[in-house]
Amino acid sequence: MEHEITDRDKASFEVGIKLGALFHQFTEMPISPEILKDVERTIEKSVSLQPYVKEVSVSINEDLVRKRLSAFKYCGLSGDMFDIKVKVKYGKWLVTARLKYDEKLRYPLMYLEKIESED
């Protein structure tokens, strides 16, 4: 049976695409504690340029960055360092999704956190 694709579906798809693109765009980017906050803001600004994005917050685990520094005082950004929240609005739907490392699964999990309607 075929179903109509709704604005809610489109909003959920859009937020997933944003997180997937973000993850693959910034993973392995060179990072150090000195530029960590700048990188967080840059990722936020970069993602916020995309259609339908209403809010982005990025947090990178500084303890992991410090723990993995090479002799040259930097390391590659990895999925277990991210805690990212993206909100997308499509039609009347506001969808919040998260990229956060799941310790139990040992995996940087992307998931829908909240779906809200203006109604």
N, C-alpha and C positions, 0 to 999 in steps of 0.2 A: 504494500500500500504506500502510495506517495503522499507526503505531507508538505504543506507550504513551508518555506523557510521564512522564519519570522525575524523581526528586528532583534529580538532577544538572542536568537541563534547567531545572527550576524555580529552582534556585540561580543558574544562569547568567542566566536571565531577570531575576531579582530584582536582581542586581548591576548589570545593564545599565540597568534602570529607575532605580536609585539615581543612577548617574552622569548619565543624561540629565536627570533632574529637577534635580539639583545644578547642572549646567551652565546650564540655562535659568533657574533661580531666581536665581543669583548673577551672571550676566553683566550687565555695565553697572552693577553696584553701585558707588557712589562709594567710592573708596579713596585712601589716602595712606600714605606710609611710617610715619607715626605710629600708625596703627591697623592696619597690616598683620598683625601677630601676633594681635591680637584678632579680626580677621576670619577668619584661618586657624582659630583655636580655635572660633569661633562656627559656622563651616561644619561642622567635625568634630562638634561637639555636636549640631547640628541633624540631620545625616544619621544619627548614631548612635541617634537616637530611633526610627528606622524599623524595622519588623519584620525580623528575621533578620540585622541588621548586627552584626558582631562587632568590627570595627576600621575606623577611618577615619584617614587621615593626609592633611593638606592643606599644600601649600607653594605660595606665590605668589611669582613672580619679582620681587623687589624692584628689581632693575636696570631692568626694563621699566616698573614703576610710576614710578620716579624720572624715567625718560626721557620719560614721557608726561604729566607733571604740567602742568596748565593754570596760567594766571596766578593762579588761586585755590587753588593747591597741592593739587589732587586730580585724579584721572582716573577713567575707568570701567574696572572690572575686565573683562578680555577673555580669551577662550579660550586665547590663547598665553601667558598668565601662569600657568596652572594646571599643577600636577603633583599629582595626587590618586590615592590608592590606597584602595580599599574592599574589605573582606572580608565575605562573606555566608556564613552557615551555614544550610543547609536539609537536614534529615535528617542523613545521614552525610557530606554533601558540604560542603567549604569551598572557595569560589570567590573568587579575588582578581582584581579588574579595575582598570584604570588609565585615567586621563584625563591625557594628556600631549601637549604640542605636538610634532608631527613636523615637523622642519625641512625634510626632503626633500619631503614632501607639502604643506608650508605649511598645516597643518590641525591643530586640536586633536582628536587621535584617541582614541577610546575602544576598549579592547580587553581581552580576557581575558588575564591574565598567568599564572595558575596554577589548576589544578583538583586538589584533594586529597580523598581518601577516608579515613575513619577506619579502614577495613579494613587 
